[in-house]
């Protein structure tokens, strides 16, 4: 499955990078029902290539799971990529892009994901997971508008 989301925010590229470059801000833009907590013993306030981040999440049925991601690609202030090393997905590859625009920034998320398990996994993706991933990014969109405001012109 692939999810692509674009959002325009009325902030500068350095402001966007400062916010998204801090892994602790991920909890702020994740729905509370996810029970999202960073569990890494030591984590810097800035992402970098090779960074490993461990989390506890409850994506479905309030069942807590351990999730481990690695920042595999990083080019400040334009993009970074996190890949799941261990967790609820067989594949989770999340690309974060930031582009300056005349009215602020354009932020694009591209997520490739799969739960695995053959036809049963594909059915689960269609019936449950696709909707849940979309809900998480819908929440994120609304939360970012609360934090930074809505862009007056341009796409939203």
PyMOL commands that set and color helices and strands:
alter all, ss='L'
color gray80, all
select helices_A, chain A and resi 13-20+23-26+32-34+118-148
alter helices_A, ss='H'
color red, helices_A
select strands_A, chain A and resi 2-9+37-38+52-57+65-75+79-86+91-101+104-114
alter strands_A, ss='S'
color yellow, strands_A
deselect
rebuild
show_as cartoon
